[in-house]
């Protein structure tokens, strides 16, 4: 790498493009530090054959600076999909992200996958490959979900280490495997209540049938449930991905007039509005095992956070979890004055959440955004529209949803911390 080129590359995040003598793009990559990353291609110790071939063919390296690594990742995917550089073999689909999938089959499996080729329930995308693999391995070990194609009467080594589900044995407990797979699904979805209640119900059934060993094996999941959920929440980079997308959207969409207007214009079209919406409110609910239930409402005006109109709510009317009723409560409290109703209200949830708010505000322009599927619903399209997270509208709505979510989480954690402190003080009393 010549010195002049190296000096031109900044120590900033962005994408880099290798071009040949005909000005054709032959490779596209992203970097947290452009100077350091591109410099690594020219290191003497680099023996990768693909890189060696790339260095032989390239004529010039160009770069585009981005605001953060996530924005670079999204731009890289879009450009690879558009130009299909010959050295981007692994990324030629335009989708560099990894997913965890639970397949749909007679014997469903949990896999780690890059491209959505087979039917199943997908979790992701993961921003970092290491996080995807570590989360996958943790789930396999924790719930003993490994599939073994060997046939060994006494079980393979992985079975005795607790990793294999026992498919190698003639005594394979398929029902138990499917139950643990469902527990893994609930853990990935962060459905703590369903996770716990399912285990308790199954333990009761095992005890009734005098299957005490199976009952004892399930008991460990109850005892370790908080650790399991916290580990998956920490390692499951979808949350990090969505947070970063929200940040990217906030920094780019909401402060770039062109991008913000593109997303708002798309909203106008799909909702059949007479004009481009100016004010958007987004609601979210947060709780832990039905405790410390709170709600949040954030407002964006012309693509910019209007923090004077942000609101947090303690749920006052409920003692048990009911997200629909909680949403109805905070919406009623938020819009006591009908003049405060914005052009569009976005609900974090699916059809159920949308229907609950329609009962309260039938006159408002309402949409909901379901997690995982990233599907939006409204009275105009009850069956939903799949959201492309790479579009201005996708970034806009996901950014709003996650902004509201984190705003609610902050308040929830504050109340929970205060509650725990009080509990500790009470426990310390003589």
PyMOL commands that set and color helices and strands:
alter all, ss='L'
color gray80, all
select helices_A, chain A and resi 3-8+34-40+49-57+69-83+129-143+157-160+174-188+192-208+212-223+225-235+237-253+257-270+307-309+323-334+338-340+351-360+392-427
alter helices_A, ss='H'
color red, helices_A
select strands_A, chain A and resi 14-19+25-31+60-65+98-103+110-113+120-126+279-288+291-301+304-305+311-314+344-348+366-370+375-378+381-386
alter strands_A, ss='S'
color yellow, strands_A
deselect
rebuild
show_as cartoon
